[in-house]
Amino acid sequence: MAWLFKTRRTSCEHYKDERSPNGYSLLPWLLMGMGAFSNLFQGETPDPWIGGLGLLTFNSLYIYVAFRSFVKERREETSTRVALVLMGLVTCALAGAYGGNWLLFFPLLGLATGAAVRMPQLRTAGLVVGVLAGVVSVAHDGWGGLDIAYATWISTMVTAAILSLSEAVRELRAAREELARRAVEQERLRFSRDLHDLLGHTLSVIVVKSEAARRLAAGDVAAAQDQLNDIEAVGRQALTEIREAVTGYRTGSLSTELDRAVSALRAAGIEPVVRRSGPPLVPQTEVLLGWVVREAVTNAVRHSRADRCEIVVSGSGERVALTVTDDGGGCGGERAEQSGIVGGTGLKGLAERLSAAGGTLTAGPGPRNGFVVTAELPVEPASRELAVEEIRLPVG
């Protein structure tokens, strides 16, 4: 996926470099000054050295403005504005002194103005260059010079419109690439969270049940066989869940996670106590709480050295709360990092998920030693309430 995104980005950058307008796009329009250049060599221009110097100055300023107009920061710098004003003065001087083909420098001035100026200053700039072109042209050619004024104004506005549209397309393309990059990052984050939660819980259960099977093998073969059957079932379920996590369609049930938690705790020699009350939960809420149960119980099995673990689910018409409490003394490893959700991959990731759904997650040492994980989520009201039930299973 990363390779595909990198390829798309490279191809888009190549497309942008090859197809997007740049300073070279405005250079061919300098051919409009070929008539004035021809007049210089044919001796039709008085003071040809002054005219040649003016032509060189105009072309230099035009090229300078053209190449700076396609970078927003450079386009808005004072030096670009000064170059544009000097270009206007040179144009008025040359066109006013020579007339004829030299009047065509006004449409070129319009092109440079349209490239370097954007709204809202564009209206004023377009009007100014149009009026200048009209005054100088009418002074030389009479009312027929209004054609030059109109061509100057049109070149200003059309150039600005085309380049503004091109910039908008580039910005949209950049936004699309940024969205694609963020989508890849979000997918990576989702997959890493799911993989951590799935494998962390599953491997912990397999280790605990394997130890239980080893202990029972010598004296109770039937019980050891039950533990081995559980290991096989957990492994098969893990394969299914990993496939679902990869495709992004993994769903879960809080009741299923509670049953698995009871089995894992019992295999670890911890007495499980489950209490559940409140209205039925929507599927998304059950999935999130199921992840919390899975992570909290996994940490209890791995780190708590507890004798008893209590899981309480209670809800009202507006919010549902889940609390996982153990009486152990172990607070090492990831549990220590996760105290207060300061660090740790598992609970920190779950805290982000619950926060996105409008909920909260806290974890830390309990008031009487042990460790407490508490999750709260908003819930839709339901008409039917579940009876309070307490499950006490002996240590197997």
N, C-alpha and C positions, 0 to 999 in steps of 0.2 A: 504493500500500500504506500509506504514512504517513497519507494522507487517510482511508483506511478505518479505520485504528487510532484516529485522532483522533476520528472519528465514533463509533466503538464506545465510546471512553472517555467522550465527552460524554454519550451516551445512558445509559451506566451511572451517571454522576454524577447525571443528571437522575432516573433511576429511584431512586437512593439517596435523593435529597432528597425525592422525592414519596412513597415507600412506606415508608422506614425510620421506626421509632418515634422520637419526640422528646418534648420536654417538654410540648408541647400534647396529646399522647396521654393524659396523666394528668390534665389539667384537668377533663374532664367528670365525673370521680369526685367532685369537690367538691360535686356536687349531693346527695350523701348527707348533707351538712350542712344541707340546706334545712329539715329538721324543726326543728333547733335554732334556725335563723334565724327560722322562723315562731314559735317559742315566745317569742322576744325581742319581736316586734311584737305578739303577742297578750297580753303581760303575764303569761305563765305562768312566767317565769324570775325568781327573786329577784335583786335587784341587777343589773338589765339592763345597766347601763353596764359593770360588771365582766365580765358575760358577753359583751357586744359587743366589748369590748377583747380578751378571750380569743379570740373567734372570729376577729377581724381578725389577731391574732398568729399563730394556727394556720394560717390561709389563707396568710399571707405566708411563713411558714416552709415550708409545703408546696410553694408555687410555687417558692421558692428552691431547695429540695432537688430538686424534679422536673426543673428545667431544668439543674441541674448534674450530674445523674445520668447523662446521655447522653454525657458527655465523660469518658473514663477519668481523665485528670489532675485535672480538677476534682472528680470524684466521690471521689477518694482524698485530697483536701486536708482539712486539719484543720477549716477553716471549715464544710465540708459535714457532717462528723461532729458538730461542735458544734451546728449547726442542727438535726440529727436528734435529738440528746439533748434540746435545748430543746423541740422539738416533742413528744417523749414526755412531758416534765414538764407542758407545757401541757395535753396530752390527759388525763393522769391527774388534773390539777387540775379541769378542766372536767367530765369524766365523773364524778369522785368527788363534786363539789359538786352537780351537777344531775341526773345519771342520765338515764333515758329516752332521748330522741333523741340526747342528747349522747354516749351510749355508742358511737354509730356512727362517732365520730372514731377509734376504735381500728382498725377495718379500713382507714381512710384512712392511719393511722400505719403499718399493715402494708404498704400499697402503697408509701409513701415509703421504708420500710426495704428492701423487696425491690428497689426501683429503685437505691438508693444503696449497698447492701452486696452483696458477692459472696463466694463460697466462698474460704477455709474459715470466715471470720467470720460467714457467713450463718446457719449452724446456731445459733450462740450468740445472734445478734441476733433470729432468729425465735422462739427459745425465750423470750427475755426479754420481747419485746412480747406474746407469747401469754400468758405468766404474768401480766404486768401487766393485760392485758385481762380475764383470768379472775378475778383477785383483786378488781378494782374492780367488774366486772359482777356477780359473785356477791354482793358486799357490798350491791348495790342490788336485784337481781332474784332472788336465791337461785340455786339450781342451774341455773335457766333461763339465767343469764348465761354459762354455758359455751358457748352458741351464739356469743356475741360473741367469746369466746376462740378458738373453732375458726375462725370467719370471719377473725379477725385473722391467725392462723397460716397459713391457706390463702392469703389475699391476699398475704402476704409471700413465701411460697415460689413460688406460681404467677407472680407478677410477676417475681421474680428469674429463674425458668426461661425465661419468654418473652423477657425482655430479653437474657439470656445467649445464647439461641439467635439472636436478631436480631444481636447483636454478632458471633457466629461466622459468620453469613451475610455480614456486611459484610467481615469479615476474609478470608473465602474469595474474595469478589468482588474485593477489593483484590489478593489474591495472584494471581488469574487475570489481572487487568489487568497486573500486574507481569511475569508470565510471558509474556504477549502482547507487552509492550514489549521484553523481552529477546530474544524470538524475532525481532522485527523488526530489532533491532540486530545480532543474529548473522547474519541473512540479508544485511543491508547489508554487514557485514564480509566475509562469504564472497564476495559478488558483487564487491566492490571489489578483493579479493585476486586473484580469478580474472581479472577484467578487466585488472588491472595486469600480471599475469604473461603473459596471452595477448597483449595488444596490444603490450607492451614487447618481447617476443621476436619476434613476427610483424613488427612495423614495422622492427625492427633488421635482420632477415633480408632484408626487402624492400629496404631502403636499401642494404645491402651488395651484394646481387645486382644491383640497378640500377646501382650504380657499376661492378661487374664487367662487366655488359653494355655499358655505355658505353665502357669501356676496350677491350673485344674487338670492338666494332662495326666499327671501321676495318679491322682485320686478319684477324679470324676470325669471319665472319658466323654460321657454324654453332654455334660456341661461345657467341656472344652470344644466338643463338636458344635454346640450351639454358637459359641463365640466365633469359631471359624466360619460358620454359615453367615453370621452377621458381618464378618470381614468381607466375605464375597459379595454380600448384598450392598454394603457400603461402597465397595469398589465399583460395582456395576452402576450404582446410582451416581457416583462421582463422574464416571465417563459420560453418562447422559447429561448431567448438569454442565460439564465442560463444553460439550457440543452445543448446548443451548446458549451458553455464555458467549461462545464464539459467534454464533449467528445473531446474538442480541435479542433473543426472544425468551430469555429465561424468566419463568414465573415461579412463585413459591406460595406456600401456605403456612401460616403461623402454627396451625395445629400439627402439621407434619414436622416442622422444626422443633416444636415442643416434644413430640414423641422421640425424635432423634436425640434431643438433648437429654431426655430421661435415660435413654439407652446408653449414651456415652458416659453420663455421670455414674450410672450404676456400675458400668464396666470398670470405671476408675476407682470404685470403692467410696463414692460420695453419695450420700442420701439425697435424692431429688425430691423437692416439694414444689408443686405447681398449683397456683391459684389463678383462676381466670373469671372475670366478671365483666359486665357491661354489654352494650349493644353489639351486634355483628359489625364487622369492619369491612370496608371496601377493599378490593384486591390489592391496590397499590400500598395501602397502609399495612396490610398483612405481609406483603413482600418486604417492606422496610423493617418492620419489627422482627420478621423471621431472620433477616441478616443480623440484627442486633443479638438475638438469642444465640445464633450460631457462633458469632464472634466471642460473646461474653462467656459462653459455656466452654468453648475451646480454650480460652485463657484460664478458666477455672481448672479444667482438667490438666493443663500443662504446668501451671505455676502455683496454684493456690495451696496445695496440700491440705485441703479442707475436708471436713467430715460431713458437711451439709451445705447444700446450695438451694436457695429458694428463688423461684421465678414467679413474679406476680404481674398479671395483666389486668388493669382496671380501667374502665372507661366511663365517660358521661356522654351527654348529647353533643358535646363540643370537642373534647380532647380525650385521648387515650394515653395511658402511661404504662410503661414496661419497666420493671425493676428486677435486676438479677443480683442477688446478694449471696456471698459465701462467707463462711466463718474461718477461712484459712489464715495462715500467717505468712504465706509466700507472697512477696510483692516484688519479685525480681523480673529481669528480662523486659519483655514488652509491656507487662502490667505496670512496671515502674515508669516507663516512658509515657504510658497512656494516662497516667494520673492527671486529671484536669484536661485531658485531650490536648496536651502540649505537643506530644510527639507520638510516634507509633503509627504504623501503616494502617492497621485494621480499624480501630475505633476512630482514628482521625478521619479516615475516608468515609466511615459511616456518619460521622458528625457533619461532614460536608453534604452528604446525601440528604440527611434529615433537615438540615438547614435550608436546602433548596426546596423541600416540601413544606416549609413553614414550621418545622419542629426543632427540637433541641436534644442534645446528647451530652451527658456528663458522666465522668468515671473517676473514681478515686477511692482511697481507703475509707472504710466504714467507721461509724462512731465507736463500735466495739470490735475493733480490729477487722480483719477480713477485707473484702473489696466489694464495691457497689457500682453497678452500671445502671443508669436511669435514662430512659428515652421517652420523649413526649411528642405526640403528633396531633394535629387537628383531625377530626373525624366527622363524617356526615351523620346526622341523627338517624336512628332507625327505630322502628316501632316495637321490635321484639327484643327483650333482654334475655341474656343468658343467665342461668342459675349459677351461683357461686359453687365451685367445686374444688375440692382439695385432694390431691393425689399424693399419697405417701407410699413409697416403694421401699422395701427393705434392701439393704445392701446385699448384692448377689455374691 
